[in-house]
Amino acid sequence: MNGLGVLIVYKTVIIGGGFAGCAAAITARKAGSEVILIEKTDLLLGLGNVGGIMRNNGRYTAAEENIAMGAGELFEMTDKCALHKNVDFPGHRHASFFDIIKLEPEVARFLKRMDIEVKMRTRIINVEMDGSRLDAIVAANGEWIRGDVFVEATGSAGPMGNCAEYGNGCSMCVLRCPAFGPRVSISQKAGIPDITGRRKNGQPGAFSGSGKIEIGSLSYELQRLLKEEGVAVVPLPKEKIVREKLEQKVCQQYALDEYAENIVLLDTGNAKIMSPYFPLEHLRTVPGFENARYADPYAGGKGNSIRYMSVAERDDSMKVCGIDNLFCGGEKAGLFVGHTEAVSTGSLAGHNAVRCAAGKEPLILPRETAIGDLIAYAGERLVTESGLRNRYTFAGDEFFARMKEKGLYSTDVSVIQERIDVLGLTGIYENAI
Ligand SMILES: Cc1cc2nc3c(=O)[nH]c(=O)nc-3n(C[C@H](O)[C@H](O)[C@H](O)COP(=O)(O)OP(=O)(O)OC[C@H]3O[C@@H](n4cnc5c(N)ncnc54)[C@H](O)[C@@H]3O)c2cc1C
């Protein structure tokens, strides 16, 4: 409402329909905006279609913080589609694994019910600026889409050229660049240079850290174990152990010795193999894997997607520095790994985009929350040389250690709700701006 009691409807345009873009769409809609969500492929959820692990380690805390603040929908859906709950696997506790086949259509139906306009198979390739404001975005089919505010959630994977130059070639991942066209950095098109993450050895980007094996291609015993327990840990013969692969991985939370010495499989509908790639001829020599075949990436025997090539400099409200009305979330907004991290940052970006359109002060999540601390900490680390070589996730490595040190990690839902309440954040995402 304006001062005269007239209802003003803002238009928020979100580019990229991964977990971050979907989360931004939901909070922007709840904040009272009209929302258009644009996705270049024929599937929402982006890399989420090949993920599945939720609520492991500090992600449990972050999920409950989001729920308490009123951004619970995507967690309710991943919980509803969970094949296994409260599972422990090497270095990780109380995880749940959603069914990667069931979640995407569930989310698509939910966005429709929220009256969010979703434009699939629409790839944004350019921008139209008006000074330091983004006026419109331009699709590959020539269509111009105008908005009051924009959220970029295009992720950091692809295009194919990056996978060829910094990886082992196009691994034929779920983003399917050859069919749907390459990712485009909207913030870079708007004149803000991308920041590139690095591996420990200084090389740009990093390999995605897992793949999917067709579950039916595994031995009956492995299939049974996965269905019953959710996890199978298969020791590797000494000569097949390649420790260097751990260094190349995006997911440093899984760069533990157990992941080099064993094949760790998780049941997410397919058998998730916790290794960036594994030559099929070697895999098939391991008992139980004689007929193994990759479901994702299709060339998982040779390589995996290269990520973290395109991060925008942003502030703690998720606004891209230098552009008045462009916000960002997910991997685009920092060297974040994970669905929970994408939902946490995307939800704030969508909410603050509408605040910006309404001329209101942005919401900055305090560092007494795990989410607020992750956003601020990852932003600070992004401008340091060592920070560019790390990734930021509630699930492990540097940031989970920090959560524990600062007393931010908890699995007690009432403690988390109380923390959010004391900070005056309960249901903050629920109400119209
Ligand atoms: C193999 C693999 C396994 C993983 N497993 C897990 C896991 O188990 N648990 C976990 O928490 N995390 C996991 N991750 C990491 C997690 O999936 C990501 O960090 C997170 O989902 C990123 O979400 P996002 O929305 O930022 O980006 P993305 O998922 O990359 O979404 C970006 C979207 O934007 C679209 N897009 C890009 N450019 C344009 C454009 N120009 N116009 C229109 N649309 C565009 C893309 O098609 C895509 O759908 C995994 C990642 C991979 C690759």
The ligand as a MOL file (V3000), in Angstrom:
LIG
                    3D

  0  0  0     0  0            999 V3000
M  V30 BEGIN CTAB
M  V30 COUNTS 53 58 0 0 0
M  V30 BEGIN ATOM
M  V30 1 C 26.0570 -33.6810 -9.1510 0
M  V30 2 C 25.6770 -32.7460 -8.0350 0
M  V30 3 C 25.2060 -33.2610 -6.8290 0
M  V30 4 C 24.8300 -32.4030 -5.7980 0
M  V30 5 N 24.3250 -32.9310 -4.6550 0
M  V30 6 C 23.8800 -32.1270 -3.6610 0
M  V30 7 C 23.2140 -32.6560 -2.5230 0
M  V30 8 O 23.0010 -33.8660 -2.4200 0
M  V30 9 N 22.7900 -31.7900 -1.5530 0
M  V30 10 C 22.9980 -30.4490 -1.6470 0
M  V30 11 O 22.5820 -29.7030 -0.7450 0
M  V30 12 N 23.6270 -29.9180 -2.7350 0
M  V30 13 C 24.0590 -30.7130 -3.7290 0
M  V30 14 N 24.6600 -30.1900 -4.8500 0
M  V30 15 C 24.8770 -28.7320 -4.9260 0
M  V30 16 C 23.5460 -28.0260 -5.1810 0
M  V30 17 O 22.8220 -28.7430 -6.1390 0
M  V30 18 C 23.7460 -26.5980 -5.6480 0
M  V30 19 O 24.7060 -25.9100 -4.8610 0
M  V30 20 C 22.4520 -25.7990 -5.5800 0
M  V30 21 O 21.3470 -26.5900 -5.9410 0
M  V30 22 C 22.6130 -24.5930 -6.4950 0
M  V30 23 O 21.3810 -23.9830 -6.7070 0
M  V30 24 P 21.2930 -22.6500 -7.5910 0
M  V30 25 O 19.8340 -22.3460 -7.6940 0
M  V30 26 O 22.1960 -21.6150 -7.0540 0
M  V30 27 O 21.9050 -23.0280 -9.0280 0
M  V30 28 P 21.4890 -24.0870 -10.1390 0
M  V30 29 O 20.9030 -25.2970 -9.5470 0
M  V30 30 O 22.6700 -24.2080 -11.0320 0
M  V30 31 O 20.3050 -23.3440 -10.9260 0
M  V30 32 C 20.5430 -22.3310 -11.8540 0
M  V30 33 C 19.4240 -22.3820 -12.8870 0
M  V30 34 O 19.5060 -21.2450 -13.7320 0
M  V30 35 C 19.2650 -21.6500 -15.0710 0
M  V30 36 N 19.9030 -20.6550 -15.9290 0
M  V30 37 C 21.2340 -20.4130 -16.0620 0
M  V30 38 N 21.4420 -19.4150 -16.9380 0
M  V30 39 C 20.2110 -19.0060 -17.3510 0
M  V30 40 C 19.7720 -18.0090 -18.2600 0
M  V30 41 N 20.6560 -17.2310 -18.9070 0
M  V30 42 N 18.4360 -17.8680 -18.4780 0
M  V30 43 C 17.5310 -18.6580 -17.8290 0
M  V30 44 N 17.9060 -19.6420 -16.9540 0
M  V30 45 C 19.2280 -19.7970 -16.7150 0
M  V30 46 C 19.8620 -23.0480 -15.1350 0
M  V30 47 O 19.3140 -23.8040 -16.1860 0
M  V30 48 C 19.4990 -23.6150 -13.7630 0
M  V30 49 O 18.2600 -24.2790 -13.7580 0
M  V30 50 C 25.0000 -31.0120 -5.9370 0
M  V30 51 C 25.4770 -30.4870 -7.1490 0
M  V30 52 C 25.7890 -31.3360 -8.1910 0
M  V30 53 C 26.2670 -30.7710 -9.5040 0
M  V30 END ATOM
M  V30 BEGIN BOND
M  V30 1 1 1 2
M  V30 2 1 2 3
M  V30 3 2 2 52
M  V30 4 2 3 4
M  V30 5 1 4 5
M  V30 6 1 4 50
M  V30 7 2 5 6
M  V30 8 1 6 7
M  V30 9 1 6 13
M  V30 10 2 7 8
M  V30 11 1 7 9
M  V30 12 1 9 10
M  V30 13 2 10 11
M  V30 14 1 10 12
M  V30 15 2 12 13
M  V30 16 1 13 14
M  V30 17 1 14 15
M  V30 18 1 14 50
M  V30 19 1 15 16
M  V30 20 1 16 17
M  V30 21 1 16 18
M  V30 22 1 18 19
M  V30 23 1 18 20
M  V30 24 1 20 21
M  V30 25 1 20 22
M  V30 26 1 22 23
M  V30 27 1 23 24
M  V30 28 2 24 25
M  V30 29 1 24 26
M  V30 30 1 24 27
M  V30 31 1 27 28
M  V30 32 2 28 29
M  V30 33 1 28 30
M  V30 34 1 28 31
M  V30 35 1 31 32
M  V30 36 1 32 33
M  V30 37 1 33 34
M  V30 38 1 33 48
M  V30 39 1 34 35
M  V30 40 1 35 36
M  V30 41 1 35 46
M  V30 42 1 36 37
M  V30 43 1 36 45
M  V30 44 2 37 38
M  V30 45 1 38 39
M  V30 46 1 39 40
M  V30 47 2 39 45
M  V30 48 1 40 41
M  V30 49 2 40 42
M  V30 50 1 42 43
M  V30 51 2 43 44
M  V30 52 1 44 45
M  V30 53 1 46 47
M  V30 54 1 46 48
M  V30 55 1 48 49
M  V30 56 2 50 51
M  V30 57 1 51 52
M  V30 58 1 52 53
M  V30 END BOND
M  V30 END CTAB
M  END
